Amino acid sequence: MLAIFVRFVYNGYNLFILKKSVAAVYARSAVEFEMDIPIISIIIPTYRCAERLQLLMDCLTAQTFGFEKLEVLFADDCSPDDTGRVIDSLSARFSNVSALHLPANSGFAGAPRNAAIHAAHAPYLMFLDADDLLPPNACQTLYDGLLKTDADLVTGYCRYVDENGGVLQEISPAYAELHPRITHLPEELSDELLMRDSFWCRLYKSNIVSENGLFFPTGVPGEDIFFLYSYLLCCRSAAYLAQHVYDYYSCNASVTHNRSSGYYIGLGDCYRKIQTLFEKAGQPALFSLVADHILEFHLCGMMDSACMTEADIATALPAWGWLFQYETAQGTLDDSPLADALAPLVSAECWDTAAHTLRLCAPLRTALERSRAETEQWKKHAFAFQKTVTDMRNSRSWRITHLFSKG
């Protein structure tokens, strides 16, 4: 009996040692894996941004996640300045930095991002524009969120800053009321589509991109939104962390702040591709959420653009004719006064008259916006006054005074 007990203890001890050894090997293998293969690929399209690249590298080397766990892929869109030379020098200096060079300028970020995706090795992808920056905890926050939720897509929010780094908006109003959540897809895809202005502040899975052949449309603006929707249509779940993970810099030199007729023609075509994307996925009805107020927003952009004459607007409007027809069929133009006013002219293809009418609406729109702002301010005053009256009536002194006044 004693011999059996001794053998039992001996075998148990050997099993303990074996488990401990296996755990040690596993832990060491995990560390070696992380050292040999990057965990997150950071994709950065570049064009004429040589002076900005050191700031980008500083924000990446400062990541609490560990710079050595990142793969940084610069993809230059045939810059005429020193951008190509600078990213080559960074690639030579850092083993986890790659410099890709497109043979000809494509005009937008789609082609550079596609080239970088094909060259990426990490299991996860993040996108960073050359005129933006990541806060130090961005990668760690998103990666921890992914491990915790096991979601196919993890999202934080952008903080909007000026060219000097001053905070213009801590969080977009669309996100201010959102709490951390997990969205199950495709059942709750409609909820996720409302978060359409945050392509950058997300962590994507490389295998979902590769297995579904996802890509950015090339040569057109809006390619980031097309990619985001393509990805969402392939996901099982998405998590929102309600944490700041991206600094979006408002740069007056960027293409989105100097919009031309070519920009709006390309953007109209891209949204048409997005509509087709939802149709092919068997979700045509959900495009109405994507299209919500998009037409009105971009008509205002054409009206306000310093780069566009009436003739330029007349050239751009035909690219949006299909969306006028879509909104009319959906019965949603009532909430879009500019689009509603232009719809008959667009339907008759009176492009010059429609462009002239749009320009004439500029002072009226300014007056309406001022009126709306004043109305909102008065609503706030009225709410504050009502609250003061309610608090006063609920106070003990009011009840006592009111009792005596009745007597």
Residue pairs with C-beta under 8 A, 6 or more apart in sequence:
34 69
35 68
37 121
37 122
38 69
38 70
38 71
38 96
38 121
38 122
39 65
39 69
39 70
39 122
39 123
39 124
39 143
40 65
40 69
40 70
40 71
40 122
40 124
40 125
40 126
40 139
40 143
40 203
41 70
41 71
41 72
41 73
41 116
41 120
41 121
41 122
41 124
41 125
41 126
41 206
42 60
42 70
42 71
42 72
42 73
42 126
42 127
42 128
43 73
43 75
43 113
43 116
43 117
43 120
43 125
43 126
43 127
43 128
44 56
44 72
44 73
44 74
44 75
44 116
44 127
44 128
44 129
44 130
45 75
45 76
45 77
45 109
45 112
45 113
45 116
45 129
45 130
46 53
46 74
46 75
46 76
46 77
46 79
46 83
46 87
46 112
46 130
47 76
47 77
47 78
47 79
47 83
47 105
47 112
47 130
48 79
48 80
48 81
48 83
49 79
49 83
49 130
49 131
50 79
50 81
50 82
50 83
50 85
50 86
52 130
52 131
53 74
53 83
53 86
53 87
53 90
53 130
55 133
56 128
56 130
56 133
57 72
57 90
59 133
59 134
59 135
59 136
60 67
60 70
60 72
60 134
61 67
62 136
63 70
63 134
63 136
63 137
63 138
63 139
63 140
64 136
64 137
64 139
64 140
65 137
65 139
65 140
65 143
67 96
68 96
69 139
70 96
70 122
70 139
71 96
71 98
71 120
71 121
71 122
72 90
72 94
72 96
72 97
72 98
73 97
73 98
73 100
73 116
73 119
73 120
74 87
74 90
74 91
74 97
74 98
74 99
74 100
74 116
75 100
75 101
75 102
75 112
75 113
75 115
75 116
76 83
76 84
76 87
76 99
76 100
76 101
76 102
76 112
77 102
77 105
77 106
77 107
77 109
77 111
77 112
78 84
78 101
78 102
78 103
78 104
78 105
78 106
84 99
84 101
87 97
87 99
88 99
90 97
90 99
91 97
91 98
91 99
98 119
100 112
100 115
100 116
100 119
102 111
102 112
102 115
106 112
106 218
106 219
107 219
108 218
108 219
108 220
108 221
108 223
108 255
108 266
109 129
109 216
109 223
109 224
110 215
110 216
110 217
110 218
110 219
110 220
110 223
111 216
111 218
111 219
113 127
113 216
113 223
113 227
114 215
114 216
114 218
117 125
117 209
117 215
120 206
122 206
123 205
123 206
123 207
124 143
124 146
124 203
124 204
124 205
124 206
125 203
125 204
125 205
125 206
125 209
126 138
126 139
126 142
126 202
126 203
126 204
127 199
127 200
127 202
127 224
128 134
128 200
129 200
131 249
131 251
131 254
132 200
132 246
132 247
132 248
132 249
133 247
133 249
134 245
134 246
134 247
135 159
135 244
135 245
135 246
135 247
137 245
138 156
138 201
138 245
138 246
141 156
141 241
141 243
141 245
142 154
142 156
142 202
142 203
142 241
142 245
143 203
145 151
145 154
145 156
145 203
145 239
145 241
145 243
146 154
146 203
146 239
149 182
149 237
149 239
150 237
151 182
151 235
151 237
151 238
151 239
152 185
152 205
152 208
152 234
152 235
152 236
152 237
152 238
153 202
153 203
153 204
153 205
153 231
153 232
153 235
153 237
153 238
153 239
154 202
154 203
154 238
154 239
154 241
155 195
155 198
155 201
155 202
155 203
155 238
155 239
155 240
155 241
156 198
156 201
156 202
156 240
156 241
156 242
156 243
156 244
156 245
156 246
157 171
157 172
157 175
157 198
157 201
157 242
157 243
157 244
157 245
157 246
158 172
158 197
158 198
158 200
158 201
158 244
158 246
158 247
158 248
159 167
159 169
159 170
159 171
159 244
159 246
159 247
159 248
160 167
160 168
160 169
160 172
160 248
160 250
161 167
161 168
161 247
161 248
161 249
161 250
162 168
162 249
162 250
163 249
163 250
163 251
163 252
165 247
168 250
170 244
171 244
172 197
174 194
174 195
174 197
175 195
175 198
175 242
178 195
178 240
178 242
179 242
180 239
180 240
180 241
180 242
181 239
181 240
182 237
182 238
182 239
182 240
183 189
183 191
183 192
183 237
183 238
183 239
183 240
184 236
184 237
185 192
185 232
185 235
185 236
185 237
185 238
186 233
186 283
189 232
189 233
189 283
189 286
190 286
190 289
192 232
192 238
193 229
193 232
193 286
193 289
193 290
194 289
195 240
196 225
196 228
196 290
198 246
199 224
199 225
199 227
199 228
200 224
200 246
200 248
201 245
201 246
202 228
204 231
208 214
208 231
208 234
208 235
209 231
212 230
212 234
214 227
214 230
214 231
214 234
215 227
215 230
216 223
216 224
216 226
216 227
217 223
217 226
217 270
217 273
219 266
220 266
220 267
220 269
220 270
221 255
221 256
221 263
221 266
221 267
221 270
222 266
222 267
222 270
222 271
222 274
223 270
225 270
225 274
226 270
226 273
226 274
226 277
229 274
229 277
229 278
229 290
230 277
232 238
233 277
233 278
233 281
233 283
250 257
251 257
252 258
255 263
256 263
258 305
258 306
258 307
259 301
259 302
259 305
259 307
259 308
260 305
260 307
260 308
260 312
261 308
261 312
261 313
261 315
261 316
264 298
264 301
264 302
264 308
264 316
264 319
264 320
265 315
265 316
265 319
266 319
267 298
267 319
268 298
268 316
268 319
268 320
268 322
268 323
269 319
271 290
271 291
271 294
271 323
272 322
272 323
274 287
274 290
275 284
275 287
275 290
275 291
275 326
278 284
278 286
278 287
278 290
279 287
288 330
288 332
291 323
291 326
291 327
291 330
291 332
292 332
293 335
293 336
294 323
295 320
295 323
295 324
295 327
295 336
295 339
296 335
296 336
296 337
296 338
296 339
298 320
299 320
299 338
299 339
299 342
299 358
300 338
300 365
302 308
302 313
302 316
302 317
302 358
303 313
303 338
303 358
303 359
303 361
303 362
303 365
304 362
308 316
310 352
310 355
310 356
310 359
311 352
311 355
313 354
313 355
313 358
313 359
314 351
314 352
314 354
314 355
315 351
317 342
317 346
317 351
317 354
317 355
318 349
318 351
320 346
321 346
321 349
324 339
324 342
324 343
324 346
324 347
325 347
327 333
327 336
327 339
327 343
328 343
328 347
333 339
333 340
333 343
334 340
337 368
338 358
338 361
338 365
341 357
341 361
342 354
342 357
342 358
345 351
345 353
345 354
345 357
346 354
392 398
